[in-house]
Amino acid sequence: MTEPLCPHSSTRRFARLAEQPDHRIDLTEGALLIAAQEQPGLDPEPCRQDLASWSEELRDRLDGVDDDLDRLDLLCRFAFEDKGLAGDDEEYHHPANCLLNRVVERRKGIPIALGLILLELGRRVGVPLEGVGFPGHFLVRHGHHPEVLLDPFHRGCLVTMQDCAALLRRIT
């Protein structure tokens, strides 16, 4: 059992985490430290345990699957169909959509929070994923196939370059 996070200690811990080289930053830890700013006394352990158990379950499903894109497909089906992750269209701006622990609990969130879950699952099971900042949105791509873009807000659907152009036109 870990100690609950308070805003003061989480700010210090976040500052130390942010000083790390990018490849050493624990995204889950960072997101939970941010969540503690809005939820004093947050116990991060249930969220960590959920992500760990999801990863174990997913790792079992990926056993023996070698093709990169097949592994990605299984990861997306697991996250969006089995675990029910989805974008929250109804209350997009609700604070719970940004807080990792609440997104894991509710299975709803904004693009970057859902993308973070995909990135974390991928890291834990050996599916190399990268975040892609996009104006007004957040996408995820496969590390070995950068042309393969996913939209975590829309249940991990594949995004084409034409989709990106259309999204950019809508935003601007």
N, C-alpha and C positions, 0 to 999 in steps of 0.2 A: 504494500500500500504506500503510495506516495503522499507527500504532504500537499494539501490543497494550495492552489496558486492564489497569491494576492497581487493586486496591481503593482505595488512597489517592487516586490521581489521579481515579478515577471518582467518588469521593465528592465531591470539590471540583467536578468538572464537573457532577454531578447537582445540587448546591446552586445553581450558577449557572443551570442550565437551569430549575430550579423557580422562580426569581425572575422568569422571563419572564411576560408576560401569557399567559393560556391559549391564545389563538389562535396564539401564536408557539412554543409548546412542540412540539418534535419528539418524538412518542411513540416512534418507533423508537429514537432516540438515548437517550431516558430508559430504555426497557426494556433496551437493551444495556448501559447503565451499571449498572443494577441487576444484570443477569446477571454483570457483571464482579466483583461482590462475592462471588459463589459460584464463579467460574471465573477466578482470577487468571491474567493473561496472555492473556485472551480476545482473539482477533483478530475484531473486529466486521465486517470487510470481507466475508467469505463470506455472512453473513446479509443485509447491505445489498445485495450483488450479486444474491442470490436474489430479494429483494423488488423490486428494480429490473427484473430480467428478467421476473418474473411480471407486473409492471405494464405493461411493454411488450407482452407477449403479450396481456394483457387489453385494453389500449387498442386493439389491432388488431381484436379481436372486437367492440368497442363502436362502432367506426367506422360512422357512418351510423345508429345507433340513437338516436333522440331521446326516446322515452318513458321517463320516470323509472323506472317499475316494470319495464319491459322491461330497462333497464340494470341494475337491481338483481338481477333474475332471472339475467341473464348473469354478473354478478359472483359470485353465490352458486354457480351451477353450475360456474364456473371454479374457485372456491376449494375447494368440497366434493367435486365429482365429478372434475374434471380434476387438481387438485393433491392431492386426498385428505385434506384437513383433517378432523379428527374429534376428538371428545372422548375422553379416555382413561378409560373406565369401569373397566378392569382395575387400573390403578395410579394412580388419581386423585391421590393425595398424593405421588407421586414428584416430586422436585425438578425434573426435566427438563420437567415439564408447565408450569412457571412461567417458565422461562428462554427468552426469545424466540428466541435462536439455536438452541436445542435443539428448540423447538416447530416452527420452520421446517424443520429437518433431519428430524425424526421424523414431522412432519405430525400430531402428537397433542399435546393440551394441555388445560388447564382453560379454563372459559368466558372469563375476562378476557384470557388470552393469545391465544386464537383470535379473540376480538372485536377485539383490537388489530390483528391482521393484517387483518381485514376493514376496520377504520377506515383503516388505512394504504393498502390497495389502493384503497379508495374515494377517499381524498384525492388519490392520484396519478392517478386516471383520471377525476375529476370526478363521482363519485357521492357526494353529501353524506350521510355517515352520522354518527350520534352514539351514544356509549355511554350505556347506561341501567343504573345500579346498581339491583339488585333484591335483596331480602334473600336471602342465600345463593346468589346467581347473578349473572350479567351478561348483559345483552341488548344488542342493537344496533337502532337505528331509523333510518328514512330521514329526512333533514333536512327534506324538503319534504312528507313524508307521515308525521307522527309516530305515526299509528295503526298503521303497518306495523312490527311488531316481529319480530326474528329471534333465534333461539337459536343462537349459534355453537357451543355444545357438542353440539347435536343436528343437526349438518350444515346449519345455517342455516335450519331449518324455521321457517315462520311461526308466530307465537305470538299467540293471540287474548287478549282480556281475560279470557275464561273460563279459558284456560290459566293466565294469571297468577294468577287467584284460586285455582285448584286448587294451583298451586305454592306460593303463600303459605300455604294451609291445610296442606300437607304439611310445610312448614318450621316452622310454628308449632304 
